[in-house]
Amino acid sequence: MTRAPMHRRSFFTLLGASAAASAWPQAAGAQQDARVRRVGVLIATAEADPAMQARIQAFRQGLRESGFVEGQNVAIEYRFAETRFERLPALAADLVQRRVEVIVTTPRAQDAAKAATATIPIVFVMGADPVRTGLVASLNRPGGNLTGIALLNVDMVAKRFGLLHEVIPQADVVGVLLYSDSPERSFELQEVQTAANSVGRTIRIVSASSESEIDAAFATLARERVGALTIAASSFFFNLRAHIVELAARHRIPAIYELREWAEAGGLMSYGSTTVDAYRQVGVYAGRILKGEKPADLPVMLPTKFEFVINLKTVKALGLTVPPGILAIADAVIE
């Protein structure tokens, strides 16, 4: 069972805009014309993933809050890359060819959509800072045809490293598993190195971009007897989370991850923003754009709360003791 204190809901904020501007009356759908609107959804990961299905349901809920119901007044075209990221440009081009009115993208898919069209509005969910990556001009005024939700889970690598150090202070060498093809790789390296220096720890960097490379990376970490491990935020890693968590358990390496789904899959700990409400907000934004608002005028939304989850079954299996102060700040404990 999961024990969680109150106030666990994840909130997102509109920079430079009032909270009222983010609300959209459910009754607004009554004012819609009789047209069936067309929305494209470009998804980098697998269709069968239960976590993705939950996010899609949240997206549909956001559309409903804006007055758009799939099968009634909106048709949704879904395209799944199944973590074969090289397929994203062709899938994005297909959505453009089908003349959808809005394209919604999941992490890793936003760049392909941007390259495919400069006119169709794009609403993204992404893990990194969209200004730093050059996706938008600013958070308050994104400009162009893109806006959306920035989860900032990539930016939390130093925070995760700190939490891992609090739980495993005896780990002199900490492993860091990076996705080889991540555009954020240099940023993640800098952040984790700074975090390691602040607590006097050495880091061992390993990289992977395939399942076999992940296996080899864990073999290296085990051979070098790293005391703990942090997993970089990555759609590719997330799609293989069951396999990665099993490798961490097999090699008895305590690890921290970005999202609670990792802890629910048996990972030791996770720290990051929650995704379900983000996808609901994306649905709301898509609905507002269908009603005539421009993405350039809709501020990029950021999370105001991050969630720390501990899996006590994994704590016990690894023979660890979590300090009471760390348990006290956990938002959820899986027992």
Number of C-alpha atoms within 10 A of each C-alpha: 6 12 12 13 11 8 9 15 12 16 17 21 17 19 15 12 13 10 11 8 9 17 14 17 9 14 11 14 19 9 9 13 10 8 9 15 19 19 23 23 25 27 26 26 23 19 17 10 12 10 15 19 13 14 18 20 15 21 25 22 22 26 26 21 22 25 23 27 19 16 9 11 16 19 16 17 14 16 21 19 19 17 20 12 17 11 16 25 19 14 23 26 16 15 24 19 10 12 14 19 18 25 28 27 26 22 20 25 27 27 17 20 28 21 11 20 16 12 13 19 25 26 27 30 25 22 25 21 21 24 14 12 12 10 17 21 16 16 22 18 17 21 18 19 19 28 32 29 29 24 26 19 25 22 19 23 27 20 16 26 26 18 17 23 21 14 19 20 14 11 18 16 19 25 27 26 20 24 22 14 12 17 12 21 16 9 15 21 18 13 18 23 19 13 20 20 11 10 13 11 16 15 21 15 17 18 18 18 14 14 14 9 14 22 14 15 20 23 14 15 24 17 10 12 16 21 20 26 27 26 21 28 26 21 22 24 23 22 18 15 19 16 16 23 21 14 16 20 18 11 14 17 23 26 26 26 31 28 23 23 18 22 27 18 15 23 29 28 30 28 26 26 27 23 23 17 20 28 27 22 27 27 27 25 30 29 25 20 19 21 16 8 14 17 25 19 15 26 23 29 24 20 21 11 16 19 19 26 30 27 22 22 15 20 18 13 11 14 10 13 11 15 11 8 10 13 16 11 12 19 19 22 21 18 13
